[in-house]
Amino acid sequence: MSQTSITITSELFAPAESSSFEGVYDLPLFKAGVDFYEFAEPLRWNLNASNTGDALLLVGTIEGVAKTACARCTEPFEFPITGDIEGYYLLTGDSLAPEDLDDDEFDVLPENNIIDLAPLFTAALLLEVPLLPLCDEGCAGLCPICGQNKNNEPCSCDEDAQNNQDSEKPHPFSALKDYPF
């Protein structure tokens, strides 16, 4: 069963107290920019909540196996992902936030003492998904002419394009080829 919230018990309101939490998060589809990531299995998470005096500090990880399409060849591939969960919750609304934190880097503990972890999970995963998902660093991608996946077998389009280019008019910047810069 997917668990996306934790209840802060009265013991955690004492300074220097801490508690551990763990669970699973069912996230079948995750969107990051233009890319979609599928998770066949629920993600596993664990975190530690510590009372720092005026606030609760949540630190932990969320991990699973993501599946997405390669940005070059469009073939699906899987990769392990582990995100760092971090949250800072002031115990009361009148508590002062640390000077080194911006307004968007902390929240106030809700009155019902239940913290929704879904935004923390989302932030942790967004920081870990690749900007350009590749099945392999050396992925050759698709041929821009015929669309064949160059990882499976080479195509002759590059040779044909080179032969056609040689027989056509010269490149407009070819006059600069021998210019002494």
N, C-alpha and C positions, 0 to 999 in steps of 0.2 A: 504494500500500500504506500502510495506517495505521501510524503510528509514535507510540507513547505513552511511550517511554523514551529516555534518553540515557545513554551510557557516559562517565564522567569519566576521561579519559586522564591518564597520569602527568604530562604537561606542566602540567596545571591545578593541580597541587599546589604549584607554585612561586608565591610571593607576587607579586601584580600581573599574573599571567597571565590571559588570557581567551580564550574560544573561542565561535564562533557556531554555532548549530544551527538547522535548519529542517526542516519536514516537513508532513504532512497528517494529520488526525485524522478518522477516519470515525465520525461520530456521527449515526445516522439519526434518533434520537428523544431528546429531553432534557426532563426533568420539572423544573419550578421551581414549587414550591407546588402549586396546583391546575391550572396551565397546562402544556400540552405544546408543545414546539417541534420542528419537523421541519427537517432539513437535507438537501436533495436532493443537494448536493455536499459532499464532505469539507471540513472547515474547514482553513484554512492557518494555520500557526503558525511563528514564528521567535523565537529568544531568544538572549541573550548570557549566558554563564556567566563570572563574574569571581571570582578568588581575592582575598579581602579580608585575607588573613593567616591567620586562624583559621577561615574559613568560605568557602563559595561563595555568591555572590549571583546568582540567576537572574532576569533581567528580559527581557520580550518581549511579544508580542501574539499573539492568536488571533483569526481573523476568518472570516466567512462570511455566508451569507444564511439567515435563519431564517423559518419559516412557522408561523403559529399562528392561532387564532380570535380575533376581536375580542370583547372582554368585553361590549360593548353590543349589537352586531347579530349576533354569532356567525358572520359571514362570514370565510372565511380570507383572510389577507393576508401579504405578505412584507416583511421589513425587513432592512437590513444590520446586522450586529452585530460589534463589535470589543471584545475584552476584554484587559485588561492582566494579563499573567502575572508573578507575583512569587513567589520562593521563596528561603529562606535556609537553608543546610545547613552545620552545624558539621562540620569535617573529621574530628574525632575525638570520641568520647563524653565524654572528659575535658576538652574545651575549654569554657571559660566562655562562656555566651551574653551578648551585650550587655545592659547593665542596662535599656535602653529597650525590650527585647522581652519579651513575655509567653511562657509556656511553649508556647502553641499557635501562636506566630508563627514557629517555626523547627523544623527536624528535624535529625537527625544523619545524615550521609552513610552509606548502607548499606555493609557490608563488601565487597560485590561491586562497589562504585563505579557502580552503575546506579541512576539516579533515575527513578522512575515519575512521568510528567508528568500523568497523568489527573486526580489530585486538584487540581493547579494549574489545569488547563483548566476543570474544573468550577467552581472558585472564581471564576475570571475571568469565566465566562459567567453565573454566578448574580448577580454584581454588575452585569451589564449588561442583563439581561432586564428589561422593564418590570414594575412591580408590577401595573399594570392595562393589559394590551395593548389598544390601540385602533387600528383601521384608519385613523382620522383623528380629530384633536382635536375636530372638530365633529360626530362621529358621533351621529346622532339615536337610534340603537338600535332596539329592537323595541317595538311597541305592547303594553302590558301586558294589554290586553283581547283583541285579535284575533291578536296575534303577528306582524303584518306588519312587514317591515323598513321603517322610516320614511325610510331613505336612498333607497329606490327610488321610493316614491310615498307621499303622505300618506294616512292613513285617516280616516274620519269618526267614529271611536270617541271622540275627545276632545270633539267637538261634541255627540255624543249624550250623553256622560256629563255635560257641562256643562248641557245642557237638562234632563236628569233630576234633577240636583242642585238646580236652581232650583225645580222643582216639588215637591220633597220638603220635609220639615220643616227648619227653620233649623238651622244649625250650632250646637252647644252653646256655643261660645265667641263667637258673634256678639253677645252682650250686652256683651262687653268691647270691641267695636269702637270705641265712642265714649268709653270711659273715659279720663280724663286721667291718664296715668301720669307 
